Amino acid sequence: VLPEVLSEQDVARVRSRLVEVARLERAAGIDHDPKWEDGPRNQRVFGLLNKGIEFAELVEHPVALALMEHLLDPMFLMSSITANITGPGGHPMYLHYDQDYVPGPWPPFPLVANIIWMLDDFTEDNGATRFVPGSHHEDHAGWSPEIMSQRYGETIAVGGRAGSLVCLDGRVLHQTGANRTTDQLRHGVIAYYCQPWIRQQENASLSILPEVWPTLSPRLRELVGLQMYRGLGSVSGPTQRGFRYG
């Protein structure tokens, strides 16, 4: 956890935008997917690059980029940026690794990592992220959903003040906590990054709206995948052409 990376003003600006987006999606009836195990009292918001410049600024925040440069290849990519809003009575998410789609055994370094931006104080009562300490150092060759689900008793909550961030190595076993309050919403933005040779969670070429592309900085265009990496990501061969590269 890095405490209070964002100022109070920045937290208020990002949180206000997220609250508005979440309100509109709830009103439109697109606020809940029954496949998510944390239940109808929690709300997920996807594709945040389309929903406010405030979220783009989080993706390329200097502290976030420095952490990812330490954990991943320097040409790392943004895999997705989403929000998780836990509501009163919200269920905990199942325990999982953020790279659990990768067959084991895993290499001794992370393939993905994420940053959770705290837009409210994260407490044990309001659904703060829970994790199993030291789980990124374990032998992951024999993990299974059944084994993971039995380890809830080993988890501890990640607390922090609004404006703080928590950075998670993709091999850390973790979950959204249960919101046991009667009146608190807990807002968090999750910026998920990956090695440059891992498929991204969000297909940016298809999901980012045409009108959003001109607003993205050169660095953010690189982060969403518009840059070759050792022959990967080429366009009609090794030369990249077109309006998105100009």
N, C-alpha and C positions, 0 to 999 in steps of 0.2 A: 504494500500500500504506500502510495505517495500522497501525503496530506495536502489538501487545499491547493491544488495546482491551478484551478480556475478561481478567478475573483468572484465575489458575491454578485457583481454586476453581470459577469459572464454566465454564471449559473442561472441567474434570473432570466436572462435572455434566451438561453437554450431551453430551459425548463418551460418557459412560457410558450415557445414555439411547439415543443413536444406536446404540451397539454392541449393546444389548439388542434394539432394534427390528430391526436388521439380522440378528441371530442368529435371531430368531423367523421372519422372512420367508424366510431361507435354509432353515430347517428345514421350512417350509411349501411350499417349492419355488416361491416367487414372487419370487426374488431376481434373476432374469436374464431379460432380453428379448433374443432373438437379433437383433432389429433394431438394437440398439446396437452400434456398430462398435468400442467399446473392449474387447470380448471378455468371456468368461466369468469371468476372474479379477477383474474389477471388478464392483462392486455398486451399483445405483441404488436409492434409497429415495424414494418419491413421497408426496405428500399429507401432509406432516409436521405440519400443523395438527391432524390427527386422532391424532397419535402422541406428543404430549407438550407440556406447557405450556412446556418449555424452548425449543422451536422458535418458539412464538408470541412469546416474549420477544425472540428475535433479530429477528423481522420488524419489531417496533416499537422496537428499540434506538435511543436518541436519536442516536447517531452515524450509524446507517444512515439514519434519517429526514432528518437534516441534509444528508447527501450527496445523497439523492434530491430534496430540495427545491431543491438547487442545480442538478441536472441536468435535472429534469423539471418539469412543471406542479405547483404546490403541492397540487393535488388528485390526485396520482398514485395508482395502484393497485398492490397486490401481484398480480403475475401468477401466481407459484407459489413454493413453497418445497420444495426437494428436497435429497437428499444424494448425494454421489458418493464412493464408497470405492474407491480404487485398490489392487489387490492385487499382490503380487510377480509380475512377468511380465505385468502388465496392459498392454494395447495403448494407444497414443495414440488419442484421438478425432480425427475428421476436422476440419480447419480450417473454421471457420464464423463468421458474424456472428450475434449474438443477435436481430437484426431482419431476417434474410435472407429472411423471408416477405413483406416489404414490397417492392412493385415500385419500381425505380429510375426516375429519380434521387431520392435521398433529400434531405430538407431539411438545412440546416447545423446541426442540433441532434439529439440522440439521441431516438429514439422509445421506447427501452427502456434499462434499465441493470440490472446485477446486482451483488450483493455476495457474495463467497465468504468464508465464515468458516472460518479455519484451525483445526481441532481437533487437529492434529499440526503439527510443523514441516514446512513445505513446502520440499522440496529438489529439485534437478534430477534426482536419482536416484530419488526415490520418487513421481514423477508430478506435480510441481507444474504448475499451469496455465502454458501457453506462449502468447505473443502476439506480434504483429508491431507493433513500436513505430511510432506515428504513423499507423496505418492508419485511425483515425477521421477524419483530415483528407483522406483521398484522395477521388477521384471514384469513387463506387460505382456509377455507371450501367452499367458494362460487366462487372460481376463475374459469375462462374459457378462452379459446384462444381469444374470442371476447372481454372480459373485459380487458385482458392483453394488447391487441393491442391498446386500447384507452388511454393508459397511457404514450405514448411516450413523451408527453410534460412535464412529471415529471422527466425524466431521466437527469442525468448529466454524463459527460465523466470522465473516470479514467485516468488521465495523469501520466506520469512517465518517467524517463530516462532509456535508455537501461541498462539491468542488474538488474532492479527492478522487483518486483513481486507484483501481487495483489491477495489476497486471498478472495474467495467468499463463504460464507455460502450458502448451497443449496436452501435456502428459499428466496434468494435475486432475485428480478425481474431484468433481465439484457438482453443485446444483444450486438452483434458486431456492432460497429458504421459504418456509411457510410464513405468511403474514398473519400473525396472531392478534393484531390490533383490531379495534372496532371502528376506527375512524381515520386511519392513515393510508395514503397512497405512497408507494415508494417508486420513484422514477429513476431509471438507469439507462444509459446508452452504451451499447456493446459494439466496439470496433474490433473486428475479427480480421487478423492478418495471416498470411501463409507464405511458405517458401515459394520462390518464383516458378518452380516446376510442379507445384500442386494445383489441381483444378480448384478454382474459386467457388465459394458457396453461392454467390450471386453472379449470374451471367450479365456482366455490366454492359456488354455490347448490345444485348437485347433489352435489358431492363431500364437503363438510363434513358430518359426521355430526350428526343432530339433537341428540344429547346434548352436542355440543361447542359449539354456538351460545351457550348461556347462559354459557359460560366465557370467551368472547371479550370483550375490553375494547371500549368504544365506538370508540376509535381503530382497533382492528383490524377491527371491523365496517365502518368506512368504507373501510379499505384493501382488503378483499375485494370491495367493490363495492356495499355497501348504502347508497349515498348518490347522489342525483341529481347530474349534472354538466351544466349548461346544457341541460336537457331530456332528457338521456340517462339511462337507468336508472329511468324512472318506473314506477309500479305503478297501473294503471287510471287513467292521467292523472297530473297533476303532484303529487297528494297521495300520500304513502307511508303505508300503513297495515299493520297486522298485527303478530304477536308479535315479529318480528325488529326492529321499529322502536320498540317501546313504551318 
